[in-house]
Amino acid sequence: MKKVSESTVARLSVYLRLLSERESEGVEMMSSGELAKLAGATAAQVRKDLSAFGTFGKRGLGYPVAELSGVLRSILGLERHWRVALVGAGRIGMALLGYQDFRRQGFPIVSAFDADRTKVGQRRHGVTIRADAEMERALVEEAIEIVIVAVPVEVAQEVVDRVVRSGVRAILNFAPTKIEVPAGVALKNVNMALELEALSYALSAGRRGRRWAAGARA
C-alpha cells in the first residue's frame, strides 16, 4: 500500500462518521456522489481516497454502507482499543479526560500524570491522577500506546522526550510549541490558537469581500 497524506486520512475519518450515521438510519448503499456531498468533497476525491486502499463498491450501485464502514475502521486501526495516557491534568487535560467519545471510539485514557502535588491522588472520570515521577515506569508497565501531552510550553519537549524514551510511538501534543521527535514516532500537534486564527481570517476575509463588493457598487 502506498503512503497516503494526512489530509487523506482525515477525510477517511469523515467518511467513516458519515457512513456510520447512515448505517444507523438503515441506509444500505451510498454512491460516491452522495458521500462526497455530505463530506464537502467531490465524487472524484472520494473515489481517489478509497482507491489508495483497494477497490470498493459496485459500478452503478455505489458502496455497501456496512461493508465500507468495516473496511474504513480496519484501515484506521479502530478494530481494537488503544491504551492512552494523559500527561498534564490542567484545564485542557481535565477536559480531555472527561471527553467520553475517546472511549467510545476506542481510545480510553487509562492513566493520567501531573507534576502538581495537589492534584496527585485525585480521581477524575474514573482515572486517578498520579505523580509525574511515576510516568516512565507506568507507561512501560501498562503498555501505553498513545500519550496525550497537555503541559505548559516550557516543559513540553522534555515531557515528549521522556515519553519517547519510554517506548511510546504515538503522541498527541496540545502544547503550542514546536516539538521534535525521532523517526518512527508519530506526532500530531493540536494548536487551538492557530485554529481560531484561521476562523478569524475567514470571518475577516468575508467582511472585506462584502466591503469591496459594496465599494464596487458605489
CORSUL-V746964 format. One record per residue. NEAR is the number of other ideal C-beta (glycine too) atoms within 8 Angstrom. Layout:
NEAR
NEAR
This chain:
3
4
3
6
6
5
6
10
10
8
13
12
9
9
14
13
8
11
15
9
8
10
11
6
6
5
8
6
9
11
9
11
7
9
15
13
7
7
11
5
8
6
11
6
10
15
9
8
11
11
8
9
8
6
4
9
11
5
4
3
6
10
13
9
13
8
9
15
12
8
11
12
10
9
8
10
7
9
5
6
6
9
11
14
18
16
16
15
15
9
5
9
15
10
8
13
13
8
7
6
6
11
9
6
7
9
10
9
15
9
12
15
15
15
6
7
6
4
9
10
6
8
7
11
6
4
12
7
13
11
9
8
4
9
14
9
7
13
15
10
6
10
6
15
9
13
14
15
15
13
10
7
7
4
9
14
9
7
12
15
8
10
14
13
7
11
7
14
8
9
17
10
12
12
11
8
7
3
12
5
8
5
3
4
11
6
9
7
6
7
7
8
7
8
8
8
8
8
8
8
8
8
8
8
8
8
8
8
8
8
8
8
8
8
7
6
5
4
